[in-house]
Amino acid sequence: MWPFTSGPVVPVLRFTGPIGMATPLRQGLSLAAVAGAIDRAFKLSRLPSVAVVINSPGGSPVQSSLIFKRLRQMAEKHDKKIYVFCDDVAASGGYYLAIAGDEIYGDACSIVGSIGAISGGFGFVEAIDKLGIERRVYTAGTAKSQLDPFRKEKPEDVERLTQILGEIHDAFIGVVKERRGARIQAPDSEVFSGAFWSAPRAMELGLIDGITDLRTKMQELHGDKVRLRVVPLSRGGLLNMLRRSNMEGTGLIGSGPGLADEFFSAAEARALWSRYGL
């Protein structure tokens, strides 16, 4: 006879990977992908705790905000506390998700922070000139082709983009101040510079509350018999159908036009992780 395992259950949500990025074969973290799991997690147990493990270098500000809001809405609706645990990285949009937690913890080697906004790209003006390529663009609207990588930058376009990034940054700062409040122990110029830190320094700054791991903290709260139950994220039936469709008759995944999308998405995700030495 198998032994009967009993004990209080803590639901665990794991948010891993870039936020918002998606290709036909790889879906990033988005509200559509995780909403069902979030709802299930808050209904799974009678305990007043839900744990969230985050390992994300960031990505879409909008999807970060939407997931954050859903977590807070469900916590308030069900009168539960969210305990966040930072894995390798909880930076930029990953930290935006983390501040949904009532308490935030990390490993001594976790990377935390990067409270800022960024936009990057390339310029190919000299390259196409050397290759003898003529760029032809026709628009309705004077600003429609701003920041075109095949044309020289215009100061007014850069100024406009910088303004938008500043507005996004201000919104991020506002949410951090609302959630962390008096726990922040450093001037704005340091905390909101876009820098990132190891978890011990992030704790000194007030961005997280301590250094510990998920199981240890949950045992402190709910006893040694506590069980951790991971609530799987929904990755979408349509995407699985697309995977099967791509494989059918060829044995290959990502053949055809989707392969280029997959390659560039993977490169962009790799660049996000590499910012934090991973």
C-alpha positions in Angstrom: 0.0 0.0 0.0 1.3 3.4 -0.9 1.7 5.8 2.0 -0.9 8.6 2.2 0.7 12.0 2.0 -1.0 14.7 3.8 -0.2 18.3 4.7 -1.1 21.8 3.8 -0.6 22.8 0.1 0.9 26.0 -1.2 0.3 26.7 -4.9 3.4 27.7 -6.8 3.4 29.7 -10.1 6.6 29.7 -12.1 7.2 32.6 -14.5 10.2 31.8 -16.7 11.5 33.5 -19.8 11.2 36.8 -21.6 7.9 38.7 -21.2 5.7 39.3 -24.2 8.0 37.9 -27.0 6.3 35.2 -29.1 6.8 33.4 -32.3 4.6 30.7 -33.9 6.6 28.1 -32.0 7.5 29.9 -28.7 5.2 31.9 -26.6 6.6 34.4 -24.1 5.0 35.3 -20.8 1.8 37.2 -21.3 -1.5 37.6 -19.5 -3.2 35.4 -22.1 -0.7 32.6 -21.4 -0.8 32.8 -17.6 -4.2 34.1 -16.6 -5.7 30.7 -16.2 -2.9 29.4 -14.0 -3.1 32.5 -11.8 -6.8 32.0 -11.3 -6.3 28.3 -10.5 -3.5 29.0 -8.1 -5.6 31.3 -5.9 -8.4 28.7 -5.7 -6.3 25.7 -5.1 -5.7 25.8 -1.4 -7.2 27.1 1.8 -3.8 28.4 3.0 -3.5 32.2 2.9 -0.3 31.9 0.7 0.5 31.7 -3.0 4.2 31.4 -4.0 5.5 32.9 -7.3 9.0 32.0 -8.6 10.4 34.4 -11.2 13.2 33.9 -13.6 12.9 36.6 -16.3 15.1 39.2 -17.8 12.1 41.4 -18.7 10.5 42.3 -22.0 7.1 43.9 -22.7 6.2 46.7 -20.2 2.5 46.2 -21.1 2.4 42.4 -20.4 4.5 43.0 -17.3 1.8 45.4 -16.0 -1.1 43.2 -17.0 0.3 40.1 -15.2 1.2 42.3 -12.2 -2.4 43.6 -12.0 -4.0 40.2 -12.3 -1.8 38.8 -9.5 -2.8 41.8 -7.2 -6.5 41.5 -8.2 -6.6 37.8 -7.3 -4.7 38.3 -4.1 -7.2 41.0 -2.9 -10.2 39.0 -4.1 -9.1 35.9 -2.2 -7.5 37.7 0.7 -4.1 35.9 0.3 -0.5 37.0 0.4 1.9 36.5 -2.5 5.4 35.4 -1.7 7.8 36.0 -4.6 11.1 34.1 -5.0 13.7 35.5 -7.5 15.5 32.7 -9.3 18.5 33.6 -11.6 17.1 36.9 -12.7 14.2 39.1 -11.7 15.1 42.2 -13.6 13.4 44.9 -15.6 9.9 43.5 -16.4 10.9 40.5 -14.3 11.2 42.8 -11.3 7.8 44.4 -12.3 6.3 41.0 -11.8 8.1 40.5 -8.5 6.6 43.6 -6.9 3.2 42.0 -7.1 4.5 40.1 -4.0 3.7 41.1 -0.5 7.2 39.8 0.3 10.1 39.3 -2.1 13.0 36.9 -1.5 16.0 35.9 -3.5 19.0 33.6 -3.6 22.4 35.1 -2.7 23.3 34.9 -6.3 20.1 36.2 -7.8 20.2 39.3 -10.0 17.5 41.9 -9.2 16.6 45.4 -10.4 17.1 47.1 -13.7 14.2 49.5 -13.1 14.2 51.4 -16.3 13.1 51.4 -20.0 15.2 50.6 -23.0 14.8 50.6 -26.8 17.5 49.3 -29.2 18.1 48.8 -32.8 20.6 49.1 -35.7 21.4 51.5 -38.4 22.1 50.3 -41.9 22.5 53.6 -43.8 26.2 53.2 -44.8 25.7 49.5 -45.5 23.0 49.9 -48.1 25.0 52.8 -49.6 28.0 50.6 -50.1 25.9 47.8 -51.6 24.3 50.3 -54.0 20.8 49.7 -52.6 18.2 52.4 -52.9 15.6 52.6 -50.1 12.1 53.4 -51.3 9.5 54.2 -48.6 6.1 55.9 -49.2 4.0 57.0 -46.2 0.9 58.9 -45.3 1.8 60.8 -42.1 4.9 62.7 -41.6 6.1 60.6 -38.6 5.2 57.2 -40.1 8.8 56.3 -41.0 10.6 57.7 -38.0 13.6 55.7 -36.7 13.7 53.7 -40.0 17.0 51.8 -39.6 17.8 52.4 -43.3 17.7 56.2 -43.0 19.8 58.6 -40.9 18.5 59.4 -37.5 16.6 62.6 -37.0 17.1 64.4 -33.7 13.4 65.0 -33.3 12.7 61.3 -33.7 15.2 60.4 -31.0 13.8 63.1 -28.8 10.3 61.7 -29.2 11.4 58.1 -28.4 13.3 59.3 -25.4 10.1 61.0 -24.1 8.1 57.8 -24.5 10.8 55.8 -22.7 10.7 58.4 -19.9 6.9 58.0 -19.6 7.2 54.2 -19.3 10.0 54.6 -16.8 7.9 57.0 -14.7 5.0 54.5 -14.7 7.4 51.7 -13.5 8.8 53.9 -10.8 5.3 54.8 -9.6 4.4 51.1 -9.2 7.6 50.3 -7.3 7.1 53.2 -4.9 3.5 52.2 -4.3 4.4 48.6 -3.6 7.7 49.0 -1.7 7.1 52.3 -0.1 9.2 53.0 3.0 11.1 49.8 2.5 13.3 51.5 -0.2 16.4 52.6 1.6 18.3 54.5 -1.1 17.9 57.6 -3.2 15.8 57.5 -6.4 18.9 58.3 -8.5 20.4 55.0 -7.5 17.4 52.7 -7.2 15.8 53.9 -10.5 18.9 54.3 -12.6 18.3 51.0 -14.5 21.2 49.3 -12.7 20.9 45.8 -11.3 22.4 44.1 -8.3 22.9 40.8 -6.5 20.2 39.9 -4.1 22.1 40.9 -0.9 22.6 44.4 -2.3 19.0 44.5 -3.5 18.0 43.7 0.0 20.0 46.6 1.4 18.3 48.9 -1.1 14.9 47.6 0.0 14.0 46.0 -3.3 13.6 42.6 -1.7 12.9 41.4 1.9 15.4 38.7 2.4 17.7 35.8 1.3 16.0 32.4 1.4 14.4 29.8 -0.8 10.8 28.8 -1.5 10.7 25.6 0.6 12.5 27.0 3.6 10.1 30.0 3.7 7.0 28.0 3.3 8.1 25.6 6.0 8.6 28.5 8.3 5.1 29.7 7.6 3.2 26.5 7.4 5.2 23.8 9.1 7.5 20.9 7.9 4.6 19.0 6.3 3.8 21.7 3.8 3.6 20.6 0.2 4.4 22.7 -2.8 2.2 22.2 -5.8 3.3 23.8 -9.1 0.3 25.1 -11.2 1.3 24.7 -14.8 1.0 27.7 -17.1 -1.3 27.4 -20.1 0.8 27.6 -23.3 -2.2 27.6 -25.6 -3.8 24.9 -27.6 -3.4 26.8 -30.9 0.4 26.9 -30.5 0.5 23.2 -30.0 -1.6 22.7 -33.1 0.8 24.8 -35.0 3.7 22.8 -33.8 2.0 19.6 -34.9 1.1 21.1 -38.2 4.6 22.2 -38.9 5.9 18.7 -38.1 3.3 16.8 -40.1 4.8 15.2 -43.2 8.2 16.7 -42.8 9.6 15.7 -39.4 10.8 19.3 -39.0 9.7 22.0 -36.6 9.8 25.6 -37.8 10.1 24.9 -41.5 9.0 27.6 -43.9 8.6 31.3 -43.1 8.2 30.7 -39.3 11.9 29.6 -39.1 13.2 33.1 -39.6 10.8 34.5 -37.0 11.9 31.9 -34.6 15.6 32.6 -35.2 15.3 36.4 -34.6 13.1 35.9 -31.6 15.6 33.5 -30.1 18.4 36.0 -30.8 16.5 38.8 -29.1 15.7 36.6 -26.1 19.4 35.6 -25.9 20.4 39.3 -25.9 18.0 39.9 -23.0 19.5 37.1 -20.9 23.1 38.1 -21.8 22.7 41.5 -20.2 22.7 39.8 -16.9 25.6 37.5 -17.6 23.5 34.4 -18.4 
